[in-house]
Amino acid sequence: MDPEESAAPVLIQGEEAAEAAEPAPAEEERPPPVQEVPAGDGSPASGAGEVAPRAHPEEEEELARQVMEVGLENEYLRSQIAGAQPAGGADEVSELVRGLKEQVEKLTREVQEQRLTREATEKALGHVNVAYAEADGKVQELTAKLSQAEQKMEKELKERDDKYVELDTKFQRLHKRAKQRIQDIQKEKDDLEARFNEVNQKAEQAASLQLAAQQELERARQQASEALRSMDVERQQLRTVNSKLRANLDETRLALEARNNSLEKLQQSVLEKEQLLEKVQGSLQSAEDKRMSIISELTAKHQKQLESLQAQLAEVSAERMKASETIQSLQAVLTEKDSEIAEIEAASTGEAARLRASLEEVKGELAHLKDEHEKERRSWEATSESLRSKLEASENACLKSEIESAKVKSQLELELSTQNQLLQTKDSDLMAAKQEISRLESEFSAYKVRAHALLQKKDAELKAAKSSDLVKEHEEAIREAEKEVAAALAERDKAIHDLQEAQSRHCDEIETRDMALADAEKKLKNVMKKLDSVSSNFITEKESWEKNMASVEENWRLKCESLKAQSNGHVDDELQKNLGELTLKYEKLKEEHQSFRDIADRMIEDKEREIAKLLKENRDLHHSLEAKPAVSNIDRQSQEPVKDSMSVELAEQQILLLARQQAQREEELAQSQRHILALQQEIEELERENRLHDQQEAMLKTEFRNMERSQKREGIDMTYLKNVILKLLETGEVGALLPVVGTLLQFSPDEVLVEVYSCC
């Protein structure tokens, strides 16, 4: 531009100095400015040529057209200058030159501005392409993550289905085992009945044997009466022989005195054995006292447990009252929100008629707002669906865990009831055996009394009889009676020993039963604690979901209020549609909340049923504890001092029966312990599944948060982010600008901590 301005005054001076000169030199002086003008035009052309390879083909064509137009204008102006210079004069030429210079300056400025705008657009296009490529990469990564998460979810669902199938099969096996056990118990019951019938038959046989013995005694009495008659007849004959037999009688008296002494010794030994029996009975009574003390301790423990269970029941009832209060408060909030929505709908319908005139002015804003609302609606729908799915999954898991715990509890209760029934039946069998023993002992005592009376009669007959033959027969009868007494005493000792062993076994069985009952009660306590923990977790999850629902409702309420405020300036039919959709969504959320509340009520009812069952179990335990002292009293009454012995066959049979019962009890205890171990293993498996479920929920939550961050990153204003990063690079204020960048790019807390640590 400077050489052109310098060339213009040179031309003017040359024209003023040489007015009368020839036109040739004037024409020779004109070309330099004409040449300068295309040179000036050529500079933007060269600039356009530099920009052309960078721009698009359409822009290159436009630049070529502009260059052609500028060239044509220059030629036209050159021809005008050439034609107007001789006719016009110097002033007109100077004005034309100035106008041309101004046009050239304008054109150069426009070309430079276009070049700068093209460079800026190219840079912006480059940034946009980079951002678009980054967004595509992020979208592909997110799709890959989504596919991986879906595959994981499918695998987990398959694994859960397999586990549930395994649990069903295990439950069926347990059900079959229970049926088999019931059948075995029925068979054992039938066997016991058959054995009882056999015992009755043997008792009848013993009674028949006693009748035969009585008949033999009557025959002996008849024979003795006949012998007395014959002796009366022979007395007259024996008077003559009496003098001869006095010496023999003296000898026989001495022998009888020796035998009487031996009988007295035997009676003393019998008394000593009876004293030993009394000592044994005293030891048995002390053992029974110990057992009663143990039972009293167990009753105290059971009472403590009952008190703790009652305290737990009071806590559960208080929690139930709190839950009912929260439900009532939520119902009140729902009614208030329904009234607010009705008011909003009435206000929106009233204002829609007045504000239809301002539709054309606000269509652009409405479209923008509509897009934003659609994005927010989609995000809220996605979040609500994810929350709904998580809630359903957690509810299903809680319900399944509660059902499984109820099954385990019912199985334990059935096992306890069966064990109690078996113990009761065995106690009744022991009572019957003790009654039979007492009956046989009474019969044996009566038999002993009769034998003693017969011996006395025989002694009297021996004293009356003075013949040697009768004395010998009586001596043989006495020897046989002594042998029978010794055998009876030996049998009595054996029976006493067997009774002591049976009582010790019975005490051991009672101790094992008490231990098994204590273990079962501990397991029931553990199961109750687990149920309480599961219920507390469910209550906390319920409260968290209620809080989430409340926050969602508040967000929708705020959106409705914002829409109401916007509708005061501009309202459209589309806004009314949006309001209708929002109301429908609110109604859906309300229905979901109602369903959730129904589920909570059902859970509370189930808890109440479980509490009622526990109360019944406590009552049954009270009754069983009250029945135990009665059984012990009956045992005391039945264990009266044993003075006589019973027969060897009955004692052996009872010992065999007791041994079989002990073996059966040991087998039943082993089976119950195995079943308890299996139940414990199942409970551990369920706990592992719950832990895996919690881990999966945590993983899904992290993935959901990452998805939300990625969705929020998609709606970032790139120019604003570029300006923030440029300012950060220029100033270096990382501590001040890092939170802004973190909010824009949705950094996770771990990433923020890492960045802060690296900056520090």
Contacts in CASP RR format, 6 or more apart in sequence:
PFRMAT RR
TARGET T0000
AUTHOR 0000-0000-0000
METHOD contacts of the structure
MODEL  1
MDPEESAAPVLIQGEEAAEAAEPAPAEEERPPPVQEVPAGDGSPASGAGE
VAPRAHPEEEEELARQVMEVGLENEYLRSQIAGAQPAGGADEVSELVRGL
KEQVEKLTREVQEQRLTREATEKALGHVNVAYAEADGKVQELTAKLSQAE
QKMEKELKERDDKYVELDTKFQRLHKRAKQRIQDIQKEKDDLEARFNEVN
QKAEQAASLQLAAQQELERARQQASEALRSMDVERQQLRTVNSKLRANLD
ETRLALEARNNSLEKLQQSVLEKEQLLEKVQGSLQSAEDKRMSIISELTA
KHQKQLESLQAQLAEVSAERMKASETIQSLQAVLTEKDSEIAEIEAASTG
EAARLRASLEEVKGELAHLKDEHEKERRSWEATSESLRSKLEASENACLK
SEIESAKVKSQLELELSTQNQLLQTKDSDLMAAKQEISRLESEFSAYKVR
AHALLQKKDAELKAAKSSDLVKEHEEAIREAEKEVAAALAERDKAIHDLQ
EAQSRHCDEIETRDMALADAEKKLKNVMKKLDSVSSNFITEKESWEKNMA
SVEENWRLKCESLKAQSNGHVDDELQKNLGELTLKYEKLKEEHQSFRDIA
DRMIEDKEREIAKLLKENRDLHHSLEAKPAVSNIDRQSQEPVKDSMSVEL
AEQQILLLARQQAQREEELAQSQRHILALQQEIEELERENRLHDQQEAML
KTEFRNMERSQKREGIDMTYLKNVILKLLETGEVGALLPVVGTLLQFSPD
EVLVEVYSCC
1 101 0 8 1.000
1 105 0 8 1.000
1 108 0 8 1.000
3 36 0 8 1.000
4 33 0 8 1.000
4 36 0 8 1.000
4 37 0 8 1.000
4 40 0 8 1.000
4 101 0 8 1.000
4 104 0 8 1.000
5 101 0 8 1.000
7 32 0 8 1.000
7 33 0 8 1.000
7 36 0 8 1.000
8 33 0 8 1.000
8 94 0 8 1.000
8 97 0 8 1.000
8 98 0 8 1.000
8 101 0 8 1.000
10 29 0 8 1.000
11 29 0 8 1.000
11 30 0 8 1.000
11 32 0 8 1.000
11 33 0 8 1.000
11 93 0 8 1.000
11 97 0 8 1.000
12 90 0 8 1.000
12 93 0 8 1.000
12 94 0 8 1.000
14 29 0 8 1.000
15 26 0 8 1.000
15 29 0 8 1.000
15 85 0 8 1.000
15 89 0 8 1.000
15 90 0 8 1.000
15 93 0 8 1.000
16 90 0 8 1.000
18 25 0 8 1.000
18 26 0 8 1.000
23 86 0 8 1.000
26 85 0 8 1.000
26 86 0 8 1.000
27 82 0 8 1.000
30 81 0 8 1.000
30 82 0 8 1.000
30 85 0 8 1.000
33 97 0 8 1.000
34 78 0 8 1.000
34 81 0 8 1.000
37 74 0 8 1.000
37 77 0 8 1.000
37 78 0 8 1.000
37 100 0 8 1.000
37 104 0 8 1.000
38 71 0 8 1.000
38 74 0 8 1.000
40 104 0 8 1.000
40 108 0 8 1.000
41 67 0 8 1.000
41 70 0 8 1.000
41 71 0 8 1.000
41 74 0 8 1.000
41 104 0 8 1.000
41 107 0 8 1.000
43 108 0 8 1.000
44 67 0 8 1.000
44 70 0 8 1.000
44 107 0 8 1.000
44 108 0 8 1.000
44 111 0 8 1.000
44 112 0 8 1.000
45 67 0 8 1.000
45 70 0 8 1.000
47 111 0 8 1.000
47 115 0 8 1.000
48 63 0 8 1.000
48 66 0 8 1.000
48 67 0 8 1.000
48 111 0 8 1.000
48 115 0 8 1.000
49 63 0 8 1.000
50 115 0 8 1.000
51 63 0 8 1.000
51 115 0 8 1.000
51 118 0 8 1.000
51 119 0 8 1.000
52 59 0 8 1.000
52 60 0 8 1.000
52 63 0 8 1.000
54 118 0 8 1.000
54 119 0 8 1.000
54 122 0 8 1.000
55 63 0 8 1.000
55 118 0 8 1.000
55 122 0 8 1.000
59 118 0 8 1.000
63 114 0 8 1.000
66 111 0 8 1.000
70 107 0 8 1.000
73 103 0 8 1.000
77 96 0 8 1.000
77 100 0 8 1.000
80 96 0 8 1.000
81 93 0 8 1.000
81 96 0 8 1.000
81 97 0 8 1.000
81 100 0 8 1.000
84 92 0 8 1.000
84 93 0 8 1.000
84 96 0 8 1.000
85 93 0 8 1.000
127 718 0 8 1.000
127 722 0 8 1.000
128 718 0 8 1.000
131 718 0 8 1.000
135 714 0 8 1.000
138 710 0 8 1.000
138 713 0 8 1.000
142 707 0 8 1.000
142 710 0 8 1.000
145 703 0 8 1.000
145 706 0 8 1.000
145 707 0 8 1.000
146 707 0 8 1.000
149 700 0 8 1.000
149 703 0 8 1.000
152 699 0 8 1.000
156 696 0 8 1.000
160 689 0 8 1.000
163 689 0 8 1.000
164 400 0 8 1.000
167 404 0 8 1.000
167 682 0 8 1.000
170 682 0 8 1.000
171 407 0 8 1.000
174 411 0 8 1.000
174 678 0 8 1.000
177 675 0 8 1.000
178 411 0 8 1.000
178 414 0 8 1.000
181 418 0 8 1.000
181 671 0 8 1.000
185 418 0 8 1.000
185 422 0 8 1.000
188 664 0 8 1.000
189 425 0 8 1.000
192 425 0 8 1.000
192 429 0 8 1.000
195 657 0 8 1.000
196 429 0 8 1.000
196 432 0 8 1.000
199 436 0 8 1.000
199 653 0 8 1.000
199 657 0 8 1.000
202 649 0 8 1.000
202 650 0 8 1.000
202 653 0 8 1.000
203 436 0 8 1.000
206 440 0 8 1.000
206 647 0 8 1.000
206 650 0 8 1.000
210 443 0 8 1.000
210 447 0 8 1.000
213 447 0 8 1.000
217 450 0 8 1.000
217 454 0 8 1.000
220 454 0 8 1.000
224 457 0 8 1.000
224 461 0 8 1.000
227 461 0 8 1.000
227 470 0 8 1.000
228 461 0 8 1.000
231 464 0 8 1.000
231 465 0 8 1.000
231 470 0 8 1.000
234 467 0 8 1.000
238 245 0 8 1.000
238 466 0 8 1.000
238 467 0 8 1.000
242 466 0 8 1.000
245 466 0 8 1.000
245 467 0 8 1.000
245 468 0 8 1.000
248 468 0 8 1.000
249 466 0 8 1.000
252 468 0 8 1.000
252 471 0 8 1.000
255 475 0 8 1.000
256 462 0 8 1.000
259 475 0 8 1.000
259 478 0 8 1.000
262 482 0 8 1.000
263 482 0 8 1.000
266 482 0 8 1.000
266 485 0 8 1.000
269 489 0 8 1.000
270 485 0 8 1.000
270 489 0 8 1.000
273 489 0 8 1.000
273 492 0 8 1.000
273 493 0 8 1.000
274 643 0 8 1.000
277 496 0 8 1.000
277 641 0 8 1.000
277 642 0 8 1.000
277 643 0 8 1.000
278 641 0 8 1.000
280 496 0 8 1.000
280 500 0 8 1.000
281 639 0 8 1.000
281 641 0 8 1.000
281 642 0 8 1.000
284 500 0 8 1.000
284 503 0 8 1.000
284 639 0 8 1.000
285 636 0 8 1.000
285 639 0 8 1.000
287 503 0 8 1.000
287 507 0 8 1.000
288 632 0 8 1.000
288 635 0 8 1.000
288 636 0 8 1.000
288 639 0 8 1.000
291 507 0 8 1.000
291 510 0 8 1.000
291 632 0 8 1.000
292 629 0 8 1.000
292 632 0 8 1.000
294 511 0 8 1.000
294 514 0 8 1.000
295 625 0 8 1.000
295 628 0 8 1.000
295 629 0 8 1.000
295 632 0 8 1.000
298 514 0 8 1.000
298 517 0 8 1.000
298 518 0 8 1.000
298 625 0 8 1.000
299 625 0 8 1.000
299 628 0 8 1.000
302 621 0 8 1.000
302 622 0 8 1.000
302 625 0 8 1.000
305 521 0 8 1.000
305 525 0 8 1.000
306 618 0 8 1.000
306 621 0 8 1.000
306 622 0 8 1.000
309 614 0 8 1.000
309 618 0 8 1.000
312 528 0 8 1.000
312 532 0 8 1.000
313 611 0 8 1.000
313 614 0 8 1.000
313 615 0 8 1.000
316 607 0 8 1.000
316 611 0 8 1.000
319 539 0 8 1.000
320 604 0 8 1.000
320 607 0 8 1.000
320 608 0 8 1.000
323 539 0 8 1.000
323 600 0 8 1.000
323 604 0 8 1.000
326 546 0 8 1.000
327 597 0 8 1.000
327 600 0 8 1.000
327 601 0 8 1.000
330 546 0 8 1.000
330 593 0 8 1.000
330 597 0 8 1.000
333 550 0 8 1.000
334 590 0 8 1.000
334 593 0 8 1.000
337 553 0 8 1.000
337 557 0 8 1.000
337 586 0 8 1.000
338 590 0 8 1.000
340 557 0 8 1.000
341 560 0 8 1.000
341 583 0 8 1.000
341 586 0 8 1.000
344 560 0 8 1.000
344 564 0 8 1.000
344 579 0 8 1.000
345 579 0 8 1.000
345 583 0 8 1.000
347 564 0 8 1.000
348 564 0 8 1.000
348 567 0 8 1.000
348 571 0 8 1.000
348 575 0 8 1.000
348 576 0 8 1.000
348 579 0 8 1.000
349 576 0 8 1.000
351 567 0 8 1.000
351 568 0 8 1.000
351 571 0 8 1.000
352 567 0 8 1.000
352 571 0 8 1.000
352 573 0 8 1.000
352 575 0 8 1.000
352 576 0 8 1.000
355 567 0 8 1.000
355 568 0 8 1.000
355 569 0 8 1.000
355 570 0 8 1.000
355 571 0 8 1.000
356 571 0 8 1.000
356 572 0 8 1.000
358 569 0 8 1.000
358 570 0 8 1.000
358 571 0 8 1.000
359 570 0 8 1.000
359 572 0 8 1.000
361 570 0 8 1.000
362 569 0 8 1.000
362 570 0 8 1.000
362 572 0 8 1.000
363 572 0 8 1.000
365 570 0 8 1.000
366 570 0 8 1.000
366 572 0 8 1.000
366 574 0 8 1.000
366 575 0 8 1.000
369 566 0 8 1.000
370 574 0 8 1.000
370 578 0 8 1.000
373 559 0 8 1.000
373 578 0 8 1.000
376 559 0 8 1.000
377 581 0 8 1.000
379 708 0 8 1.000
379 711 0 8 1.000
380 552 0 8 1.000
380 555 0 8 1.000
380 556 0 8 1.000
383 708 0 8 1.000
384 552 0 8 1.000
384 589 0 8 1.000
386 704 0 8 1.000
387 545 0 8 1.000
387 548 0 8 1.000
388 592 0 8 1.000
390 697 0 8 1.000
390 700 0 8 1.000
391 545 0 8 1.000
391 596 0 8 1.000
393 697 0 8 1.000
394 538 0 8 1.000
394 541 0 8 1.000
394 697 0 8 1.000
395 599 0 8 1.000
397 690 0 8 1.000
397 693 0 8 1.000
398 534 0 8 1.000
398 537 0 8 1.000
398 538 0 8 1.000
398 541 0 8 1.000
401 534 0 8 1.000
401 686 0 8 1.000
401 690 0 8 1.000
402 531 0 8 1.000
402 534 0 8 1.000
402 603 0 8 1.000
402 606 0 8 1.000
404 682 0 8 1.000
404 686 0 8 1.000
405 527 0 8 1.000
405 530 0 8 1.000
405 531 0 8 1.000
405 534 0 8 1.000
406 610 0 8 1.000
408 527 0 8 1.000
408 679 0 8 1.000
408 682 0 8 1.000
408 683 0 8 1.000
409 524 0 8 1.000
409 527 0 8 1.000
411 675 0 8 1.000
411 679 0 8 1.000
412 520 0 8 1.000
412 523 0 8 1.000
412 524 0 8 1.000
412 527 0 8 1.000
412 676 0 8 1.000
412 679 0 8 1.000
413 617 0 8 1.000
415 520 0 8 1.000
415 672 0 8 1.000
415 675 0 8 1.000
415 676 0 8 1.000
416 517 0 8 1.000
416 520 0 8 1.000
419 513 0 8 1.000
419 516 0 8 1.000
419 517 0 8 1.000
419 668 0 8 1.000
419 672 0 8 1.000
420 624 0 8 1.000
422 665 0 8 1.000
422 668 0 8 1.000
423 513 0 8 1.000
426 509 0 8 1.000
426 661 0 8 1.000
426 665 0 8 1.000
427 631 0 8 1.000
429 657 0 8 1.000
429 661 0 8 1.000
430 506 0 8 1.000
431 634 0 8 1.000
431 635 0 8 1.000
431 638 0 8 1.000
433 654 0 8 1.000
433 657 0 8 1.000
433 658 0 8 1.000
434 635 0 8 1.000
434 638 0 8 1.000
434 639 0 8 1.000
435 638 0 8 1.000
436 650 0 8 1.000
437 495 0 8 1.000
437 499 0 8 1.000
437 642 0 8 1.000
437 646 0 8 1.000
437 654 0 8 1.000
438 638 0 8 1.000
438 640 0 8 1.000
440 646 0 8 1.000
440 647 0 8 1.000
440 650 0 8 1.000
441 642 0 8 1.000
441 643 0 8 1.000
441 644 0 8 1.000
441 645 0 8 1.000
441 646 0 8 1.000
444 488 0 8 1.000
444 644 0 8 1.000
444 645 0 8 1.000
444 646 0 8 1.000
445 643 0 8 1.000
445 644 0 8 1.000
448 488 0 8 1.000
448 644 0 8 1.000
451 481 0 8 1.000
451 484 0 8 1.000
451 485 0 8 1.000
455 478 0 8 1.000
455 481 0 8 1.000
458 474 0 8 1.000
458 477 0 8 1.000
458 478 0 8 1.000
459 474 0 8 1.000
461 470 0 8 1.000
461 474 0 8 1.000
462 470 0 8 1.000
462 471 0 8 1.000
462 474 0 8 1.000
465 471 0 8 1.000
465 474 0 8 1.000
488 644 0 8 1.000
488 645 0 8 1.000
489 645 0 8 1.000
490 645 0 8 1.000
491 645 0 8 1.000
491 646 0 8 1.000
491 647 0 8 1.000
491 648 0 8 1.000
491 651 0 8 1.000
492 642 0 8 1.000
492 644 0 8 1.000
492 645 0 8 1.000
492 646 0 8 1.000
493 645 0 8 1.000
494 645 0 8 1.000
494 648 0 8 1.000
494 651 0 8 1.000
495 642 0 8 1.000
495 645 0 8 1.000
495 646 0 8 1.000
495 651 0 8 1.000
496 642 0 8 1.000
496 645 0 8 1.000
498 651 0 8 1.000
498 654 0 8 1.000
498 655 0 8 1.000
499 642 0 8 1.000
501 655 0 8 1.000
502 654 0 8 1.000
502 655 0 8 1.000
502 658 0 8 1.000
505 658 0 8 1.000
505 662 0 8 1.000
509 662 0 8 1.000
509 665 0 8 1.000
512 665 0 8 1.000
512 669 0 8 1.000
516 669 0 8 1.000
516 672 0 8 1.000
519 676 0 8 1.000
520 676 0 8 1.000
523 676 0 8 1.000
523 679 0 8 1.000
523 680 0 8 1.000
527 683 0 8 1.000
528 614 0 8 1.000
530 683 0 8 1.000
531 610 0 8 1.000
535 607 0 8 1.000
538 603 0 8 1.000
542 596 0 8 1.000
542 600 0 8 1.000
545 596 0 8 1.000
549 589 0 8 1.000
549 593 0 8 1.000
552 589 0 8 1.000
553 586 0 8 1.000
553 589 0 8 1.000
556 582 0 8 1.000
556 585 0 8 1.000
556 586 0 8 1.000
556 589 0 8 1.000
559 582 0 8 1.000
560 579 0 8 1.000
560 582 0 8 1.000
563 575 0 8 1.000
563 578 0 8 1.000
563 579 0 8 1.000
563 582 0 8 1.000
566 575 0 8 1.000
567 575 0 8 1.000
705 748 0 8 1.000
706 748 0 8 1.000
708 746 0 8 1.000
709 746 0 8 1.000
709 748 0 8 1.000
710 746 0 8 1.000
712 746 0 8 1.000
713 745 0 8 1.000
713 746 0 8 1.000
716 744 0 8 1.000
716 745 0 8 1.000
720 744 0 8 1.000
721 741 0 8 1.000
721 744 0 8 1.000
721 745 0 8 1.000
724 737 0 8 1.000
724 740 0 8 1.000
724 741 0 8 1.000
724 744 0 8 1.000
725 741 0 8 1.000
727 737 0 8 1.000
728 734 0 8 1.000
728 737 0 8 1.000
728 741 0 8 1.000
731 737 0 8 1.000
734 759 0 8 1.000
735 756 0 8 1.000
735 759 0 8 1.000
738 752 0 8 1.000
738 755 0 8 1.000
738 756 0 8 1.000
738 759 0 8 1.000
741 747 0 8 1.000
742 752 0 8 1.000
747 755 0 8 1.000
END
